[in-house]
Amino acid sequence: MNPATAILSAFLIFFLPIVAFGIGFAVLSLITQNDNMKVLGGIGFSVVYFLFLRKLNKKLSKGRKFKPIVTEIVKQFPGQERN
C-alpha cells in the first residue's frame, strides 16, 4: 500500500472519530449545561461519523488504491519453501 494511502487510512480511522466526538461535545455545550448530554452528543456525532465511514468504505473498496498488495516476503519461517 502506498505510504500516503496508509496515512490517510489511519487518519480516517483513528483521528477523525476523536474530532467528531469533540465537535459533538462542543455543539451540545452550546445548547445545554448537562454533562451527560454533552457526552451523548459527542457519542452521537461519532456514530454518525462511523456510519459515514462505512459508506465511504464501500465506495473506496471498489478501487485499487486502498487494497494492500503483497510485494515480497520479508521473512521466511522454517519449513516454508518460497515458490
Jmol script that loads the backbone (N, CA, C; Angstrom):
load data "model"
ATOM      1  N   MET A   1       0.855  -1.174   0.000  1.00  0.00           N
ATOM      2  CA  MET A   1       0.000   0.000   0.000  1.00  0.00           C
ATOM      3  C   MET A   1       0.901   1.237   0.000  1.00  0.00           C
ATOM      4  N   ASN A   2       0.508   2.203  -0.736  1.00  0.00           N
ATOM      5  CA  ASN A   2       1.228   3.465  -0.803  1.00  0.00           C
ATOM      6  C   ASN A   2       1.280   4.100   0.597  1.00  0.00           C
ATOM      7  N   PRO A   3       2.433   4.624   1.032  1.00  0.00           N
ATOM      8  CA  PRO A   3       2.510   5.233   2.365  1.00  0.00           C
ATOM      9  C   PRO A   3       1.514   6.379   2.581  1.00  0.00           C
ATOM     10  N   ALA A   4       1.268   7.176   1.564  1.00  0.00           N
ATOM     11  CA  ALA A   4       0.292   8.265   1.701  1.00  0.00           C
ATOM     12  C   ALA A   4      -1.112   7.711   1.922  1.00  0.00           C
ATOM     13  N   THR A   5      -1.436   6.627   1.257  1.00  0.00           N
ATOM     14  CA  THR A   5      -2.745   5.990   1.436  1.00  0.00           C
ATOM     15  C   THR A   5      -2.859   5.403   2.840  1.00  0.00           C
ATOM     16  N   ALA A   6      -1.777   4.817   3.328  1.00  0.00           N
ATOM     17  CA  ALA A   6      -1.784   4.259   4.687  1.00  0.00           C
ATOM     18  C   ALA A   6      -1.981   5.358   5.724  1.00  0.00           C
ATOM     19  N   ILE A   7      -1.339   6.491   5.526  1.00  0.00           N
ATOM     20  CA  ILE A   7      -1.503   7.610   6.455  1.00  0.00           C
ATOM     21  C   ILE A   7      -2.924   8.150   6.393  1.00  0.00           C
ATOM     22  N   LEU A   8      -3.477   8.269   5.199  1.00  0.00           N
ATOM     23  CA  LEU A   8      -4.861   8.725   5.050  1.00  0.00           C
ATOM     24  C   LEU A   8      -5.826   7.756   5.736  1.00  0.00           C
ATOM     25  N   SER A   9      -5.597   6.469   5.579  1.00  0.00           N
ATOM     26  CA  SER A   9      -6.454   5.468   6.225  1.00  0.00           C
ATOM     27  C   SER A   9      -6.389   5.594   7.739  1.00  0.00           C
ATOM     28  N   ALA A  10      -5.182   5.729   8.280  1.00  0.00           N
ATOM     29  CA  ALA A  10      -5.033   5.880   9.727  1.00  0.00           C
ATOM     30  C   ALA A  10      -5.708   7.153  10.210  1.00  0.00           C
ATOM     31  N   PHE A  11      -5.593   8.222   9.445  1.00  0.00           N
ATOM     32  CA  PHE A  11      -6.234   9.490   9.786  1.00  0.00           C
ATOM     33  C   PHE A  11      -7.754   9.321   9.842  1.00  0.00           C
ATOM     34  N   LEU A  12      -8.322   8.644   8.842  1.00  0.00           N
ATOM     35  CA  LEU A  12      -9.768   8.435   8.793  1.00  0.00           C
ATOM     36  C   LEU A  12     -10.260   7.546   9.929  1.00  0.00           C
ATOM     37  N   ILE A  13      -9.454   6.558  10.294  1.00  0.00           N
ATOM     38  CA  ILE A  13      -9.893   5.572  11.277  1.00  0.00           C
ATOM     39  C   ILE A  13      -9.637   6.012  12.710  1.00  0.00           C
ATOM     40  N   PHE A  14      -8.518   6.687  12.976  1.00  0.00           N
ATOM     41  CA  PHE A  14      -8.134   6.978  14.354  1.00  0.00           C
ATOM     42  C   PHE A  14      -8.321   8.445  14.764  1.00  0.00           C
ATOM     43  N   PHE A  15      -8.013   9.389  13.896  1.00  0.00           N
ATOM     44  CA  PHE A  15      -8.039  10.785  14.297  1.00  0.00           C
ATOM     45  C   PHE A  15      -9.419  11.423  14.146  1.00  0.00           C
ATOM     46  N   LEU A  16     -10.056  11.223  13.018  1.00  0.00           N
ATOM     47  CA  LEU A  16     -11.341  11.890  12.771  1.00  0.00           C
ATOM     48  C   LEU A  16     -12.470  11.475  13.722  1.00  0.00           C
ATOM     49  N   PRO A  17     -12.512  10.232  14.226  1.00  0.00           N
ATOM     50  CA  PRO A  17     -13.549   9.940  15.239  1.00  0.00           C
ATOM     51  C   PRO A  17     -13.386  10.782  16.503  1.00  0.00           C
ATOM     52  N   ILE A  18     -12.146  11.083  16.881  1.00  0.00           N
ATOM     53  CA  ILE A  18     -11.917  11.934  18.049  1.00  0.00           C
ATOM     54  C   ILE A  18     -12.389  13.356  17.753  1.00  0.00           C
ATOM     55  N   VAL A  19     -12.128  13.818  16.542  1.00  0.00           N
ATOM     56  CA  VAL A  19     -12.590  15.147  16.134  1.00  0.00           C
ATOM     57  C   VAL A  19     -14.119  15.190  16.122  1.00  0.00           C
ATOM     58  N   ALA A  20     -14.753  14.142  15.612  1.00  0.00           N
ATOM     59  CA  ALA A  20     -16.223  14.087  15.584  1.00  0.00           C
ATOM     60  C   ALA A  20     -16.782  14.124  16.999  1.00  0.00           C
ATOM     61  N   PHE A  21     -16.159  13.402  17.917  1.00  0.00           N
ATOM     62  CA  PHE A  21     -16.610  13.429  19.311  1.00  0.00           C
ATOM     63  C   PHE A  21     -16.484  14.846  19.872  1.00  0.00           C
ATOM     64  N   GLY A  22     -15.354  15.486  19.599  1.00  0.00           N
ATOM     65  CA  GLY A  22     -15.139  16.849  20.094  1.00  0.00           C
ATOM     66  C   GLY A  22     -16.151  17.837  19.542  1.00  0.00           C
ATOM     67  N   ILE A  23     -16.474  17.703  18.267  1.00  0.00           N
ATOM     68  CA  ILE A  23     -17.467  18.594  17.657  1.00  0.00           C
ATOM     69  C   ILE A  23     -18.832  18.376  18.300  1.00  0.00           C
ATOM     70  N   GLY A  24     -19.216  17.115  18.472  1.00  0.00           N
ATOM     71  CA  GLY A  24     -20.499  16.827  19.112  1.00  0.00           C
ATOM     72  C   GLY A  24     -20.559  17.347  20.533  1.00  0.00           C
ATOM     73  N   PHE A  25     -19.479  17.187  21.257  1.00  0.00           N
ATOM     74  CA  PHE A  25     -19.413  17.688  22.633  1.00  0.00           C
ATOM     75  C   PHE A  25     -19.526  19.211  22.650  1.00  0.00           C
ATOM     76  N   ALA A  26     -18.810  19.871  21.723  1.00  0.00           N
ATOM     77  CA  ALA A  26     -18.830  21.334  21.674  1.00  0.00           C
ATOM     78  C   ALA A  26     -20.210  21.869  21.293  1.00  0.00           C
ATOM     79  N   VAL A  27     -20.845  21.228  20.335  1.00  0.00           N
ATOM     80  CA  VAL A  27     -22.181  21.678  19.908  1.00  0.00           C
ATOM     81  C   VAL A  27     -23.166  21.563  21.063  1.00  0.00           C
ATOM     82  N   LEU A  28     -23.147  20.446  21.769  1.00  0.00           N
ATOM     83  CA  LEU A  28     -24.068  20.276  22.893  1.00  0.00           C
ATOM     84  C   LEU A  28     -23.689  21.175  24.060  1.00  0.00           C
ATOM     85  N   SER A  29     -22.423  21.570  24.163  1.00  0.00           N
ATOM     86  CA  SER A  29     -22.022  22.507  25.209  1.00  0.00           C
ATOM     87  C   SER A  29     -22.674  23.866  25.007  1.00  0.00           C
ATOM     88  N   LEU A  30     -22.908  24.231  23.742  1.00  0.00           N
ATOM     89  CA  LEU A  30     -23.578  25.498  23.450  1.00  0.00           C
ATOM     90  C   LEU A  30     -25.067  25.440  23.762  1.00  0.00           C
ATOM     91  N   ILE A  31     -25.627  24.238  23.740  1.00  0.00           N
ATOM     92  CA  ILE A  31     -27.074  24.074  23.907  1.00  0.00           C
ATOM     93  C   ILE A  31     -27.456  23.815  25.358  1.00  0.00           C
ATOM     94  N   THR A  32     -26.665  22.987  26.063  1.00  0.00           N
ATOM     95  CA  THR A  32     -27.047  22.567  27.406  1.00  0.00           C
ATOM     96  C   THR A  32     -25.850  22.615  28.357  1.00  0.00           C
ATOM     97  N   GLN A  33     -26.151  22.647  29.628  1.00  0.00           N
ATOM     98  CA  GLN A  33     -25.107  22.600  30.659  1.00  0.00           C
ATOM     99  C   GLN A  33     -24.977  21.204  31.258  1.00  0.00           C
ATOM    100  N   ASN A  34     -25.835  20.281  30.844  1.00  0.00           N
ATOM    101  CA  ASN A  34     -25.832  18.916  31.365  1.00  0.00           C
ATOM    102  C   ASN A  34     -24.654  18.142  30.762  1.00  0.00           C
ATOM    103  N   ASP A  35     -23.740  17.693  31.623  1.00  0.00           N
ATOM    104  CA  ASP A  35     -22.546  16.991  31.145  1.00  0.00           C
ATOM    105  C   ASP A  35     -22.887  15.669  30.460  1.00  0.00           C
ATOM    106  N   ASN A  36     -23.903  14.979  30.957  1.00  0.00           N
ATOM    107  CA  ASN A  36     -24.298  13.717  30.329  1.00  0.00           C
ATOM    108  C   ASN A  36     -24.768  13.936  28.892  1.00  0.00           C
ATOM    109  N   MET A  37     -25.496  15.004  28.669  1.00  0.00           N
ATOM    110  CA  MET A  37     -25.967  15.310  27.313  1.00  0.00           C
ATOM    111  C   MET A  37     -24.809  15.681  26.395  1.00  0.00           C
ATOM    112  N   LYS A  38     -23.810  16.368  26.941  1.00  0.00           N
ATOM    113  CA  LYS A  38     -22.630  16.724  26.155  1.00  0.00           C
ATOM    114  C   LYS A  38     -21.916  15.466  25.670  1.00  0.00           C
ATOM    115  N   VAL A  39     -21.750  14.508  26.587  1.00  0.00           N
ATOM    116  CA  VAL A  39     -21.079  13.252  26.230  1.00  0.00           C
ATOM    117  C   VAL A  39     -21.914  12.481  25.209  1.00  0.00           C
ATOM    118  N   LEU A  40     -23.226  12.443  25.414  1.00  0.00           N
ATOM    119  CA  LEU A  40     -24.091  11.767  24.445  1.00  0.00           C
ATOM    120  C   LEU A  40     -24.036  12.441  23.078  1.00  0.00           C
ATOM    121  N   GLY A  41     -23.908  13.762  23.060  1.00  0.00           N
ATOM    122  CA  GLY A  41     -23.751  14.473  21.795  1.00  0.00           C
ATOM    123  C   GLY A  41     -22.456  14.079  21.096  1.00  0.00           C
ATOM    124  N   GLY A  42     -21.376  13.954  21.862  1.00  0.00           N
ATOM    125  CA  GLY A  42     -20.104  13.509  21.294  1.00  0.00           C
ATOM    126  C   GLY A  42     -20.191  12.102  20.748  1.00  0.00           C
ATOM    127  N   ILE A  43     -20.837  11.225  21.496  1.00  0.00           N
ATOM    128  CA  ILE A  43     -21.014   9.844  21.036  1.00  0.00           C
ATOM    129  C   ILE A  43     -21.892   9.815  19.788  1.00  0.00           C
ATOM    130  N   GLY A  44     -22.932  10.625  19.778  1.00  0.00           N
ATOM    131  CA  GLY A  44     -23.821  10.679  18.616  1.00  0.00           C
ATOM    132  C   GLY A  44     -23.088  11.121  17.357  1.00  0.00           C
ATOM    133  N   PHE A  45     -22.269  12.158  17.474  1.00  0.00           N
ATOM    134  CA  PHE A  45     -21.502  12.609  16.315  1.00  0.00           C
ATOM    135  C   PHE A  45     -20.511  11.535  15.868  1.00  0.00           C
ATOM    136  N   SER A  46     -19.925  10.812  16.835  1.00  0.00           N
ATOM    137  CA  SER A  46     -19.004   9.727  16.484  1.00  0.00           C
ATOM    138  C   SER A  46     -19.726   8.623  15.724  1.00  0.00           C
ATOM    139  N   VAL A  47     -20.932   8.284  16.164  1.00  0.00           N
ATOM    140  CA  VAL A  47     -21.714   7.247  15.483  1.00  0.00           C
ATOM    141  C   VAL A  47     -22.044   7.690  14.061  1.00  0.00           C
ATOM    142  N   VAL A  48     -22.434   8.946  13.908  1.00  0.00           N
ATOM    143  CA  VAL A  48     -22.729   9.466  12.570  1.00  0.00           C
ATOM    144  C   VAL A  48     -21.479   9.411  11.700  1.00  0.00           C
ATOM    145  N   TYR A  49     -20.321   9.738  12.267  1.00  0.00           N
ATOM    146  CA  TYR A  49     -19.077   9.675  11.501  1.00  0.00           C
ATOM    147  C   TYR A  49     -18.786   8.238  11.072  1.00  0.00           C
ATOM    148  N   PHE A  50     -18.967   7.274  11.979  1.00  0.00           N
ATOM    149  CA  PHE A  50     -18.696   5.883  11.620  1.00  0.00           C
ATOM    150  C   PHE A  50     -19.660   5.376  10.553  1.00  0.00           C
ATOM    151  N   LEU A  51     -20.900   5.843  10.571  1.00  0.00           N
ATOM    152  CA  LEU A  51     -21.835   5.478   9.504  1.00  0.00           C
ATOM    153  C   LEU A  51     -21.378   6.065   8.169  1.00  0.00           C
ATOM    154  N   PHE A  52     -20.893   7.322   8.200  1.00  0.00           N
ATOM    155  CA  PHE A  52     -20.323   7.937   7.003  1.00  0.00           C
ATOM    156  C   PHE A  52     -19.104   7.147   6.527  1.00  0.00           C
ATOM    157  N   LEU A  53     -18.258   6.739   7.468  1.00  0.00           N
ATOM    158  CA  LEU A  53     -17.051   5.983   7.128  1.00  0.00           C
ATOM    159  C   LEU A  53     -17.411   4.628   6.520  1.00  0.00           C
ATOM    160  N   ARG A  54     -18.488   4.040   6.982  1.00  0.00           N
ATOM    161  CA  ARG A  54     -18.935   2.761   6.425  1.00  0.00           C
ATOM    162  C   ARG A  54     -19.337   2.924   4.954  1.00  0.00           C
ATOM    163  N   LYS A  55     -20.083   3.989   4.649  1.00  0.00           N
ATOM    164  CA  LYS A  55     -20.461   4.246   3.251  1.00  0.00           C
ATOM    165  C   LYS A  55     -19.232   4.568   2.410  1.00  0.00           C
ATOM    166  N   LEU A  56     -18.302   5.328   2.968  1.00  0.00           N
ATOM    167  CA  LEU A  56     -17.073   5.674   2.266  1.00  0.00           C
ATOM    168  C   LEU A  56     -16.253   4.416   1.986  1.00  0.00           C
ATOM    169  N   ASN A  57     -16.233   3.499   2.929  1.00  0.00           N
ATOM    170  CA  ASN A  57     -15.503   2.247   2.755  1.00  0.00           C
ATOM    171  C   ASN A  57     -16.062   1.437   1.586  1.00  0.00           C
ATOM    172  N   LYS A  58     -17.379   1.385   1.479  1.00  0.00           N
ATOM    173  CA  LYS A  58     -17.992   0.650   0.367  1.00  0.00           C
ATOM    174  C   LYS A  58     -17.602   1.268  -0.967  1.00  0.00           C
ATOM    175  N   LYS A  59     -17.529   2.594  -1.003  1.00  0.00           N
ATOM    176  CA  LYS A  59     -17.166   3.287  -2.231  1.00  0.00           C
ATOM    177  C   LYS A  59     -15.683   3.077  -2.552  1.00  0.00           C
ATOM    178  N   LEU A  60     -14.817   3.209  -1.547  1.00  0.00           N
ATOM    179  CA  LEU A  60     -13.376   3.108  -1.779  1.00  0.00           C
ATOM    180  C   LEU A  60     -12.914   1.679  -2.028  1.00  0.00           C
ATOM    181  N   SER A  61     -13.651   0.702  -1.518  1.00  0.00           N
ATOM    182  CA  SER A  61     -13.230  -0.688  -1.690  1.00  0.00           C
ATOM    183  C   SER A  61     -13.375  -1.163  -3.134  1.00  0.00           C
ATOM    184  N   LYS A  62     -14.106  -0.419  -3.950  1.00  0.00           N
ATOM    185  CA  LYS A  62     -14.239  -0.785  -5.359  1.00  0.00           C
ATOM    186  C   LYS A  62     -12.978  -0.447  -6.146  1.00  0.00           C
ATOM    187  N   GLY A  63     -12.219   0.519  -5.672  1.00  0.00           N
ATOM    188  CA  GLY A  63     -10.987   0.909  -6.356  1.00  0.00           C
ATOM    189  C   GLY A  63      -9.798   0.102  -5.885  1.00  0.00           C
ATOM    190  N   ARG A  64      -8.673   0.289  -6.525  1.00  0.00           N
ATOM    191  CA  ARG A  64      -7.467  -0.453  -6.172  1.00  0.00           C
ATOM    192  C   ARG A  64      -6.573   0.296  -5.196  1.00  0.00           C
ATOM    193  N   LYS A  65      -6.824   1.585  -5.002  1.00  0.00           N
ATOM    194  CA  LYS A  65      -5.919   2.409  -4.212  1.00  0.00           C
ATOM    195  C   LYS A  65      -5.827   1.959  -2.755  1.00  0.00           C
ATOM    196  N   PHE A  66      -6.912   1.517  -2.169  1.00  0.00           N
ATOM    197  CA  PHE A  66      -6.935   1.170  -0.756  1.00  0.00           C
ATOM    198  C   PHE A  66      -6.818  -0.337  -0.506  1.00  0.00           C
ATOM    199  N   LYS A  67      -6.468  -1.109  -1.516  1.00  0.00           N
ATOM    200  CA  LYS A  67      -6.290  -2.548  -1.337  1.00  0.00           C
ATOM    201  C   LYS A  67      -4.814  -2.853  -1.194  1.00  0.00           C
ATOM    202  N   PRO A  68      -4.408  -3.446  -0.068  1.00  0.00           N
ATOM    203  CA  PRO A  68      -2.998  -3.790   0.099  1.00  0.00           C
ATOM    204  C   PRO A  68      -2.595  -4.929  -0.834  1.00  0.00           C
ATOM    205  N   ILE A  69      -1.372  -4.872  -1.321  1.00  0.00           N
ATOM    206  CA  ILE A  69      -0.841  -5.887  -2.228  1.00  0.00           C
ATOM    207  C   ILE A  69       0.475  -6.395  -1.661  1.00  0.00           C
ATOM    208  N   VAL A  70       0.631  -7.713  -1.594  1.00  0.00           N
ATOM    209  CA  VAL A  70       1.878  -8.311  -1.123  1.00  0.00           C
ATOM    210  C   VAL A  70       2.898  -8.178  -2.245  1.00  0.00           C
ATOM    211  N   THR A  71       3.999  -7.491  -1.939  1.00  0.00           N
ATOM    212  CA  THR A  71       5.037  -7.294  -2.957  1.00  0.00           C
ATOM    213  C   THR A  71       6.231  -8.208  -2.745  1.00  0.00           C
ATOM    214  N   GLU A  72       6.495  -8.589  -1.488  1.00  0.00           N
ATOM    215  CA  GLU A  72       7.585  -9.524  -1.220  1.00  0.00           C
ATOM    216  C   GLU A  72       7.403 -10.140   0.158  1.00  0.00           C
ATOM    217  N   ILE A  73       8.038 -11.288   0.362  1.00  0.00           N
ATOM    218  CA  ILE A  73       8.038 -11.940   1.661  1.00  0.00           C
ATOM    219  C   ILE A  73       9.311 -11.499   2.366  1.00  0.00           C
ATOM    220  N   VAL A  74       9.160 -10.870   3.515  1.00  0.00           N
ATOM    221  CA  VAL A  74      10.316 -10.316   4.212  1.00  0.00           C
ATOM    222  C   VAL A  74      11.065 -11.397   4.969  1.00  0.00           C
ATOM    223  N   LYS A  75      10.343 -12.267   5.692  1.00  0.00           N
ATOM    224  CA  LYS A  75      10.987 -13.298   6.479  1.00  0.00           C
ATOM    225  C   LYS A  75      10.332 -14.640   6.202  1.00  0.00           C
ATOM    226  N   GLN A  76      11.150 -15.628   6.012  1.00  0.00           N
ATOM    227  CA  GLN A  76      10.641 -16.951   5.753  1.00  0.00           C
ATOM    228  C   GLN A  76      10.778 -17.771   7.031  1.00  0.00           C
ATOM    229  N   PHE A  77       9.722 -18.469   7.414  1.00  0.00           N
ATOM    230  CA  PHE A  77       9.751 -19.293   8.617  1.00  0.00           C
ATOM    231  C   PHE A  77      10.309 -20.668   8.279  1.00  0.00           C
ATOM    232  N   PRO A  78      10.938 -21.342   9.250  1.00  0.00           N
ATOM    233  CA  PRO A  78      11.492 -22.677   8.993  1.00  0.00           C
ATOM    234  C   PRO A  78      10.408 -23.628   8.504  1.00  0.00           C
ATOM    235  N   GLY A  79      10.724 -24.400   7.491  1.00  0.00           N
ATOM    236  CA  GLY A  79       9.783 -25.375   6.949  1.00  0.00           C
ATOM    237  C   GLY A  79       8.956 -24.840   5.799  1.00  0.00           C
ATOM    238  N   GLN A  80       9.034 -23.565   5.550  1.00  0.00           N
ATOM    239  CA  GLN A  80       8.278 -22.987   4.439  1.00  0.00           C
ATOM    240  C   GLN A  80       9.218 -22.801   3.244  1.00  0.00           C
ATOM    241  N   GLU A  81       8.721 -23.193   2.102  1.00  0.00           N
ATOM    242  CA  GLU A  81       9.512 -23.034   0.892  1.00  0.00           C
ATOM    243  C   GLU A  81       8.959 -21.877   0.089  1.00  0.00           C
ATOM    244  N   ARG A  82       9.848 -21.136  -0.501  1.00  0.00           N
ATOM    245  CA  ARG A  82       9.447 -19.994  -1.317  1.00  0.00           C
ATOM    246  C   ARG A  82       9.113 -20.491  -2.715  1.00  0.00           C
ATOM    247  N   ASN A  83       7.945 -20.090  -3.213  1.00  0.00           N
ATOM    248  CA  ASN A  83       7.524 -20.518  -4.556  1.00  0.00           C
ATOM    249  C   ASN A  83       7.931 -19.518  -5.584  1.00  0.00           C
TER     250      ASN A  83
END
end "model"
wireframe off; spacefill off
backbone 0.3
color backbone group
